[in-house]
Amino acid sequence: MMDINAPAGLKVFMVGILVNILLTTSLSAAENLGFPHSPVPQCNETRLLLEIEHCGEIFKKQMAHVDPQHWCNLTHFISEYNFFSDCTEAKAQAVDCFWPNPLVENYIIQIHKHFFFNCTLETVVWVDPSDDMLAVLILIPILLTLAMIALVVWCSKRSDILA
């Protein structure tokens, strides 16, 4: 005698196999349904370089109005730099390029080398803590660990009273 649910189980099994085949063939929904592919836009790097060069020229003109002694203080030219950054992003997207990308990054590095080459911060000299401070910093975690172990042991021996 055949089980009544066998045909339903067979259908579920076959649908599972069909779904597995569709998922593992790496076909997109557009390919499965016969929709035409839309072409992927290509980055026009030559045009991108020309466009970001325009952004750089605007930035250079704006920076000419900022006193060179203030070039290391971002508060004096934040709006100009923000405009430059937004301009390079817009130009990259206009020519179907990602932003940031290596071309834009290299151009921005050149701008930084031109305007901000002397803006490095003084190096910080790290000093070791004194021996007393070092001893305290080592002993506190050790003592806390020992105290926690003692507390756990004490509580486990007194579990009949604490329960």
C-alpha angles and dihedrals in degrees: 000000000000123000114252092224094051096095091049091048090049090051092051090048092051092047089051091053091048092050091048091052092049093049096046097048090070093226117153122229089252091057092046093051096042096245115157118254119250111226116249109239114243123224111250098214096181092055090043091057091050092048096049089045085062090052089050093052091052090049091050091051091049092047090053086071092055117084107248091230087064095051091100093053108080093198089071096057107018094121092050092049091047090052090049091050093047090046094054090047093050093046092049092052092045091060093043096256129135120248124250099028132154094267094052092042091053091050092049089050089053090051090050092049090052099047107020104034092119099044101096117135120239111265116256115235110218116217124201115241118254119270092253093052091045091052091051092048090052098042099048096066091042093052092044090052092050091048092052091049091050091049092051092048092047092049093048092052091049096044091118091059097039095047 
